[in-house]
Amino acid sequence: MWIRILAAAALLGAAPPDAGELSWMAGCWEQRDGDRWTEECWTTMRGGLMLGSGRTGRGGSILEWESLRIERDAPNGEGPIVRLAYFAAPGGRGWTRFAGASNKGPGVTFYNFANDYPQRIRYWRDGDSLMAEIAMKDGSRPRRWRYRRTGARALKGMPTMKAASERMGGLPSYWSVAKSCATTIPAGSSIWMCWR
């Protein structure tokens, strides 16, 4: 299966962009349409790894979520190392790998021709927006997002940490939270899962 994916990516052009060139994706991004919203957050590349997460919802409800990562020089079982790979785990279950390929335009594109849908994942910048698109390998059945950056600039008017702490009667220490989390999460899980 991976031979088909890598061969297809090789036919599409030269090597994908260097992982260090993906710093324009780092940060948290959001698209809103009425009470519907989609968020995607990416860390910077460090040690050959970018971690990401995405979630979609309506109002205060989550409709779907996924864990994401982009790896430089990703192992490929018995096959050749994938120079740049995108992994997605919808609902946190089962990682699907997409191989990076060159782009005719700006941004980065990942392919997995063996996947039912999507077979192509693209990211690029359009001014201050992060654009994302999933589609079939030929571009049919596209779904597109135009994300706006969220974060400190978007939090204007939110209560300060001090005000939030006073409202909650003080913030718990990291260790008290870690201790309570350790008794409620399965072994081997990351402590960050406890933060809400």
ABEGO torsion letter per residue (X at the ends): XAAAAAAAAAAAEBBBBBAAAAAAABEBBBBBBEABBBBBBBBBBBGGBBBBBBBBBBEABBABBBBBBBBBGBBAEABBBBABBBBBBBGGBEBBBBBBBBBABBEBBBBBAABAOBABBBBBBBEABBBBBBBBAAGBGBBBBBBBBBEAAAABGBBBAAAAAAAAGEBBBAAAAAAAAAAABBBGBBAAAABX
